Amino acid sequence: MEVWLGALGSFFSHHLYLYAIVGVYVGLIIGAIPGLGPVFALALCIPITFGLEPLAAMIALTAVYCGTVGGGSVSSILLNIPGTTGSISTCYDGYPLAQQGRAATALSVSFTSSIVGGLVGPLSLAFLGPLFGRWATKLGPIEFFSLVLLAFALVAAASKGDTLKGMLMAALGLLFSFVGMDVITGTSRFSFGNLYLMDGIPFSPAVIGLFAFPELIAIALRGKSVVVNSDKVGHQKGEVWEGVKAVLKAPFTIIRSSILGVFIGVMPGVGINVSNLVNYMVEKKLSKEPETFGKGNIKGLIAPEVANSATATGSLSTAFALGIPGGSSDAILLGGLMIFGLTPGKAFFDTSISLFFPTLIWGMLFAPLAMIGALFLVRYIAKVANIKHTVLVPMIALLSIVGAFANRGQVFDIWVMIFFGVLGYFLVKAKYPLANLVVAMVLGKMLEAELNRALRISGGSYTAFLESNISLVALVISAAILLSAFIDFKKLGRRLICSKQ
């Protein structure tokens, strides 16, 4: 305890909190710009931190990471454009709330959820990091495949009531995920000789197209701003506090999303985009009012945002303990760690050697707390929903183009965004669930890669999936979820009882 108190004193006495404050707000600004995200933010900021002490630099970088993940919700809520690939699910209920004139409430819910999740992540890293890091290495291709399959089962369950459309969208998403080189053999598939598709369909432009363009067309046809009664946007008293209270009144959602977010975070190769989508699906499945999701359900906004931030810093457990990054952002942070002359492993967590690790944890805990200041800006940010359609439509179009182009700097990505925009417009009109398509695109390559690896290890035997306890449990749960999606057991039970009578 004395070590941690000493680290806290060092954190404030050396003014390290200033790096956390600056970093988190730089991250918020970058995260709010569609298509950029944490990878861009960290890649941009690492060269800037070269002149700093290693501890100050790492505190600044982790704060930028935290802020970017939280800031991704701004354009998701206000414009229905995911700010980052980890804020896709935020659009589902955040944007409908903005359309109802409750943009300030939605933003305060999102920021508060990010703050809560941002506190959970560093705590998990501090107390469970080494343990989770070692446990994650026990998961092989067999276990990973079954867990990814479980995520697909959750997608089917979330589509209950329109399961066929949901499964069709998942199949289409899988088809898109197979474009490019085979992850095992390196063979080109469905790329039609196009070099730009060799690495697969670029995800950010596709997502921006699916979500931004349908709404852009809808606003243009409607001839009004995001909300019909836009005079109330940002003017109603208590909107911000209403959002904060809504989060605090959902302890079970917070606990469930935090645990699942950290669990997903410590799994190598799985990032905030998977965490965001899976947690939304889980919350919808467990809700007593699943029909309200997608129409402005507050818990549908809390769950993915808490999980996002918990996953972001929780995923650093495997990166700092074992040198295994959970995703691209973790890889950049791990690279930054090594650039500053530090190495991951047991010594990194050893407080008897230095106070580096506990001081870094204090910095990571302070960064989300610094985001509280953003709550005072919510009412002003929310007024974006009040902008006239004549200004909003060109602004969304410009942001979409910039967001699509920024990731790889390829004009081809803009055409990809337009293609998915047109596709998304017709799918939305036909009431097909875009969530299923996006989840399948995210998890498709992982599903295929882990299946191939598992079969190579087992010599082509499928019984290996039943011999692993973790895999067996995941497969049984998946089967149960799929059956519940296609069969209404309550109605079936009533029929059986009536037939006996």
ZAMARGU-4260 file (C-alpha; in steps of 0.2 Angstrom, whole numbers, plus 5000, padded with zeros to 4 digits):
<rodrens>
0) 5000/5000/5000 | 5014/5012/5004 | 5021/5009/4987 | 5005/5014/4978 | 5003/5029/4990
5) 5021/5034/4986 | 5017/5032/4967 | 5002/5043/4969 | 5013/5056/4977 | 5025/5055/4963
10) 5011/5057/4950 | 5006/5074/4957 | 5022/5081/4963 | 5030/5078/4946 | 5015/5086/4938
15) 5012/5070/4928 | 4993/5073/4929 | 4995/5087/4916 | 5000/5075/4903 | 4985/5064/4907
20) 4973/5079/4905 | 4981/5085/4888 | 4982/5068/4882 | 4964/5063/4885 | 4957/5079/4877
25) 4968/5077/4862 | 4961/5059/4861 | 4943/5066/4862 | 4945/5078/4848 | 4953/5065/4836
30) 4941/5051/4841 | 4926/5063/4837 | 4932/5064/4819 | 4925/5049/4809 | 4938/5037/4802
35) 4953/5041/4812 | 4952/5032/4829 | 4965/5026/4842 | 4978/5019/4829 | 4979/5035/4820
40) 4980/5045/4836 | 4994/5035/4844 | 5004/5034/4828 | 5002/5053/4827 | 5007/5056/4845
45) 5021/5044/4848 | 5034/5055/4839 | 5028/5070/4849 | 5032/5061/4865 | 5050/5057/4861
50) 5057/5072/4871 | 5048/5067/4886 | 5053/5056/4901 | 5047/5038/4898 | 5034/5038/4912
55) 5027/5055/4906 | 5026/5049/4888 | 5017/5033/4892 | 5005/5042/4903 | 5001/5054/4889
60) 4999/5040/4876 | 4988/5029/4887 | 4977/5045/4890 | 4976/5048/4871 | 4970/5030/4869
65) 4957/5033/4883 | 4951/5049/4876 | 4950/5043/4858 | 4939/5028/4863 | 4928/5039/4872
70) 4927/5052/4859 | 4921/5040/4845 | 4904/5042/4852 | 4902/5060/4847 | 4899/5058/4829
75) 4890/5041/4832 | 4877/5050/4842 | 4875/5066/4833 | 4878/5061/4814 | 4876/5042/4815
80) 4894/5040/4809 | 4905/5029/4820 | 4920/5040/4826 | 4930/5024/4828 | 4927/5006/4823
85) 4924/5003/4842 | 4909/5014/4842 | 4898/5006/4829 | 4885/5000/4842 | 4884/5017/4849
90) 4875/5022/4833 | 4861/5010/4836 | 4853/5019/4851 | 4863/5035/4852 | 4857/5042/4836
95) 4839/5038/4839 | 4841/5048/4856 | 4848/5062/4846 | 4833/5061/4834 | 4821/5063/4849
100) 4830/5079/4854 | 4840/5070/4868 | 4857/5072/4861 | 4864/5080/4877 | 4857/5066/4887
105) 4865/5053/4875 | 4882/5061/4875 | 4882/5062/4894 | 4877/5044/4895 | 4891/5040/4883
110) 4904/5050/4892 | 4899/5044/4909 | 4900/5026/4903 | 4917/5029/4896 | 4923/5036/4912
115) 4916/5021/4922 | 4924/5009/4909 | 4940/5019/4909 | 4942/5016/4928 | 4938/4997/4927
120) 4952/4994/4914 | 4967/5001/4924 | 4961/4992/4939 | 4960/4975/4930 | 4977/4979/4923
125) 4984/4982/4941 | 4976/4968/4950 | 4973/4955/4937 | 4984/4959/4922 | 4998/4946/4925
130) 4985/4933/4930 | 4974/4936/4914 | 4989/4937/4903 | 4995/4920/4908 | 4977/4913/4907
135) 4975/4920/4889 | 4989/4910/4883 | 4980/4894/4887 | 4967/4898/4873 | 4972/4890/4857
140) 4964/4890/4840 | 4951/4877/4845 | 4945/4888/4860 | 4946/4904/4850 | 4935/4897/4836
145) 4922/4891/4848 | 4922/4908/4857 | 4920/4917/4840 | 4906/4905/4835 | 4897/4910/4852
150) 4898/4928/4846 | 4889/4923/4830 | 4876/4914/4840 | 4873/4930/4850 | 4870/4939/4834
155) 4857/4927/4829 | 4849/4929/4846 | 4848/4948/4844 | 4839/4946/4828 | 4825/4936/4836
160) 4808/4940/4828 | 4817/4942/4811 | 4829/4928/4812 | 4830/4924/4794 | 4835/4942/4789
165) 4848/4942/4803 | 4855/4926/4797 | 4856/4933/4779 | 4865/4948/4784 | 4877/4938/4794
170) 4880/4927/4779 | 4883/4942/4768 | 4895/4949/4781 | 4905/4933/4780 | 4905/4934/4761
175) 4913/4951/4762 | 4925/4945/4776 | 4932/4932/4764 | 4937/4945/4751 | 4956/4946/4749
180) 4970/4934/4753 | 4967/4918/4762 | 4974/4920/4780 | 4982/4903/4779 | 4987/4899/4761
185) 4989/4917/4755 | 4978/4914/4740 | 4969/4928/4733 | 4950/4927/4733 | 4935/4937/4727
190) 4947/4952/4723 | 4944/4951/4704 | 4962/4955/4701 | 4961/4972/4711 | 4977/4975/4721
195) 4967/4987/4733 | 4956/4972/4738 | 4971/4960/4741 | 4971/4965/4760 | 4952/4963/4760
200) 4938/4976/4760 | 4944/4991/4771 | 4933/4991/4786 | 4932/5009/4791 | 4926/5015/4774
205) 4913/5001/4773 | 4907/5005/4791 | 4906/5024/4787 | 4896/5020/4771 | 4884/5008/4779
210) 4879/5020/4793 | 4883/5038/4786 | 4876/5037/4769 | 4858/5030/4773 | 4856/5044/4785
215) 4863/5057/4774 | 4850/5052/4760 | 4837/5052/4774 | 4841/5069/4780 | 4842/5076/4762
220) 4825/5069/4758 | 4817/5074/4774 | 4823/5092/4772 | 4826/5094/4791 | 4840/5093/4804
225) 4843/5078/4814 | 4828/5081/4826 | 4811/5088/4821 | 4809/5099/4836 | 4827/5105/4836
230) 4823/5121/4846 | 4824/5110/4862 | 4841/5103/4858 | 4854/5108/4871 | 4842/5119/4880
235) 4833/5108/4892 | 4839/5109/4910 | 4845/5094/4918 | 4849/5084/4902 | 4867/5081/4907
240) 4863/5076/4925 | 4849/5065/4918 | 4862/5055/4908 | 4874/5053/4922 | 4860/5047/4933
245) 4854/5034/4920 | 4871/5026/4920 | 4872/5026/4939 | 4855/5017/4940 | 4861/5003/4929
250) 4874/4994/4940 | 4871/4977/4933 | 4874/4983/4915 | 4890/4991/4921 | 4896/4976/4930
255) 4892/4964/4916 | 4899/4975/4902 | 4915/4978/4912 | 4918/4960/4916 | 4915/4955/4898
260) 4924/4970/4891 | 4940/4965/4901 | 4938/4947/4896 | 4937/4951/4878 | 4952/4963/4880
265) 4964/4950/4887 | 4961/4939/4872 | 4975/4942/4859 | 4969/4949/4842 | 4952/4954/4849
270) 4949/4973/4851 | 4936/4987/4855 | 4926/4984/4839 | 4922/4966/4844 | 4919/4971/4862
275) 4907/4985/4857 | 4897/4974/4846 | 4896/4959/4857 | 4892/4968/4873 | 4877/4977/4864
280) 4871/4960/4858 | 4872/4953/4875 | 4863/4967/4883 | 4849/4966/4870 | 4848/4947/4873
285) 4846/4949/4892 | 4835/4964/4892 | 4816/4962/4896 | 4812/4975/4883 | 4823/4970/4868
290) 4811/4978/4856 | 4816/4995/4862 | 4834/4993/4857 | 4838/5003/4841 | 4825/5015/4846
295) 4834/5025/4860 | 4836/5012/4874 | 4849/5020/4887 | 4856/5003/4892 | 4860/5000/4873
300) 4871/5015/4874 | 4879/5011/4892 | 4884/4993/4888 | 4895/4996/4873 | 4903/5012/4879
305) 4907/5004/4896 | 4914/4989/4888 | 4924/4999/4875 | 4934/5008/4888 | 4936/4993/4899
310) 4943/4983/4884 | 4955/4997/4879 | 4965/4997/4894 | 4961/4980/4900 | 4969/4973/4884
315) 4986/4980/4889 | 4987/4966/4902 | 4993/4953/4889 | 5003/4967/4880 | 5013/4972/4896
320) 5014/4955/4904 | 5018/4944/4889 | 5022/4956/4875 | 5007/4950/4865 | 4997/4965/4859
325) 4978/4963/4859 | 4976/4974/4843 | 4984/4987/4833 | 4983/5001/4846 | 4991/4989/4859
330) 5004/4985/4847 | 5008/5004/4845 | 5009/5006/4864 | 5020/4991/4866 | 5031/4998/4853
335) 5031/5015/4862 | 5036/5006/4878 | 5051/4998/4869 | 5056/5014/4861 | 5058/5021/4878
340) 5069/5007/4884 | 5056/4997/4893 | 5052/4979/4891 | 5036/4969/4895 | 5036/4955/4907
345) 5037/4951/4925 | 5049/4965/4929 | 5037/4978/4922 | 5025/4974/4936 | 5039/4973/4950
350) 5036/4987/4961 | 5052/4983/4971 | 5062/4988/4956 | 5054/5005/4952 | 5037/5015/4954
355) 5035/5015/4935 | 5020/5003/4934 | 5010/5010/4949 | 5013/5028/4944 | 5007/5023/4926
360) 4991/5015/4934 | 4987/5031/4943 | 4989/5041/4927 | 4978/5029/4918 | 4965/5031/4932
365) 4966/5050/4931 | 4964/5051/4912 | 4945/5045/4913 | 4942/5056/4928 | 4949/5071/4918
370) 4935/5067/4905 | 4922/5073/4918 | 4926/5091/4911 | 4919/5085/4894 | 4902/5084/4903
375) 4901/5103/4905 | 4903/5104/4886 | 4889/5092/4881 | 4875/5105/4879 | 4886/5114/4867
380) 4892/5099/4857 | 4873/5093/4856 | 4868/5108/4846 | 4876/5100/4831 | 4860/5091/4830
385) 4851/5108/4827 | 4861/5112/4811 | 4850/5114/4796 | 4850/5100/4783 | 4857/5112/4770
390) 4873/5113/4780 | 4872/5096/4788 | 4871/5085/4772 | 4887/5093/4765 | 4896/5092/4782
395) 4892/5073/4784 | 4897/5070/4766 | 4914/5078/4768 | 4917/5070/4785 | 4913/5053/4777
400) 4925/5056/4762 | 4939/5062/4774 | 4936/5047/4786 | 4936/5035/4772 | 4952/5042/4764
405) 4961/5045/4780 | 4964/5027/4785 | 4975/5022/4770 | 4976/5037/4759 | 4968/5028/4745
410) 4955/5036/4733 | 4948/5018/4731 | 4942/5018/4749 | 4930/5032/4745 | 4922/5021/4731
415) 4921/5007/4744 | 4912/5019/4756 | 4900/5025/4742 | 4896/5006/4737 | 4892/5002/4755
420) 4883/5018/4757 | 4871/5013/4743 | 4870/4995/4749 | 4866/5001/4767 | 4852/5013/4761
425) 4843/4999/4752 | 4846/4987/4767 | 4839/5000/4779 | 4824/5003/4768 | 4820/4984/4768
430) 4823/4984/4787 | 4838/4972/4787 | 4849/4973/4802 | 4865/4980/4798 | 4872/4975/4815
435) 4873/4957/4809 | 4882/4961/4793 | 4895/4972/4803 | 4898/4958/4816 | 4901/4945/4803
440) 4913/4956/4794 | 4923/4959/4810 | 4923/4941/4815 | 4923/4932/4799 | 4942/4932/4796
445) 4946/4927/4814 | 4933/4913/4812 | 4941/4906/4797 | 4959/4908/4803 | 4956/4899/4819
450) 4946/4885/4811 | 4960/4882/4799 | 4973/4882/4813 | 4963/4871/4824 | 4960/4858/4810
455) 4979/4858/4806 | 4983/4855/4824 | 4970/4841/4826 | 4975/4833/4809 | 4958/4837/4802
460) 4948/4829/4816 | 4932/4839/4822 | 4931/4829/4838 | 4945/4841/4845 | 4932/4854/4847
465) 4923/4843/4860 | 4938/4837/4869 | 4943/4855/4875 | 4932/4860/4890 | 4932/4878/4886
470) 4927/4874/4868 | 4914/4862/4873 | 4905/4874/4885 | 4906/4888/4872 | 4898/4876/4859
475) 4884/4870/4870 | 4880/4888/4875 | 4880/4893/4856 | 4868/4879/4852 | 4856/4884/4866
480) 4856/4902/4861 | 4853/4897/4842 | 4839/4886/4848 | 4831/4900/4858 | 4832/4912/4843
485) 4822/4900/4832 | 4811/4892/4845 | 4799/4901/4857 | 4801/4888/4872 | 4788/4897/4882
490) 4775/4896/4868 | 4780/4878/4865 | 4778/4874/4884 | 4761/4881/4884 | 4756/4871/4869
495) 4762/4855/4877 | 4753/4859/4893 | 4737/4862/4884 | 4738/4846/4873 | 4740/4836/4889
500) 4724/4844/4897
</rodrens>
